[in-house]
Amino acid sequence: MNTKLNPMECMNRLMVPDGVLRMVLDTDTYNEVDDQFALMYALASPERLNVEAVYAAPFLNDRSISPADGMEKSYQEIVRLLAMVREDPVKPHDFDLPVLRGSDRYLPDAGTPVNSEAARDLVERAMSSSSFDPLYVVSLGAITNIASAILMQPEIIRRIVVVWLGGHVHHWPDTREFNLVQDIPAAQVVFDSGVPLIQIPAMNVASHLLTSIYELDACIGGQNQVCDALIEIFRSYHDDHFAWSKEIWDISAIATLVLPEAVETVLVHSPILTNEGTWSFDQKRHWIRVAHSLRRNPIFQDLFTRLKSFY
């Protein structure tokens, strides 16, 4: 059975529609400082995003001892953040969100899924979705959970749209970006499957989303418990804040859906991801949409306004 969309269906699906979008968020939340901002940005945009579930993604760096440990730490961080929102003394929000553990390891190859609560939940939600009202799957880490769900049930590619912060721009010498290079087989599954994909490259695109502790203090400091917690997470990432700024990469994927006019994209044929972590190209492949430019100021203005007023 051919599950791929035809070219016209694919191009139509890659246009971000008006109205409220159903979405799930897949995030390696403990990995850095930006996932926490992205999660809160999504929850603070209820007129645009109906967040149905949050999945913990695996990661391995100096903040974890294994992909499973990174996933578990991310799961606990999601739970902690949602508890903080519910317990805010000024504006408590009763987010009754399922938080599900994702993969405890990366894909062994591009044909073998990793079974997890998150992958099974994604299959179930996608299969209950209509092609006329697809589920938006926003991924902010290694794309293992999404690739596993596609391998488990290929039919879901007709019922979802994936928005992924992963890889570098296609003219970059390599695409050994953290989210992508952790699980190259999973990324190959996504780029090869024909699933409607909006890719947000890291270098030269999401890398423009810089902020500083001074800007955060001035714009959202003292506004509420959530804002202060996000600032402290950001502050703890670096000891010397003088003339220092940091990318909040992951808010780019949320802004793509919440503020699409601030994210310039183009349709391209899905690149071929090599085992060496480089791009190759074939003009006969299916379409994806790739961001090539972000309007940094409107995105941060929208983020700060929502964080101040919602929490």
Helices and strands as residue ranges (DSSP letters): H 7-13, E 21-27, H 34-43, E 49-56, H 67-86, E 99-101, H 117-127, E 135-139, H 144-152, G 154-158, E 160-165, H 178-181, H 184-193, E 197-200, G 206-208, E 210-211, H 213-220, H 225-235, E 246-247, H 251-258, G 260-262, E 263-269, E 272-273, E 279-280, E 287-294, H 296-310
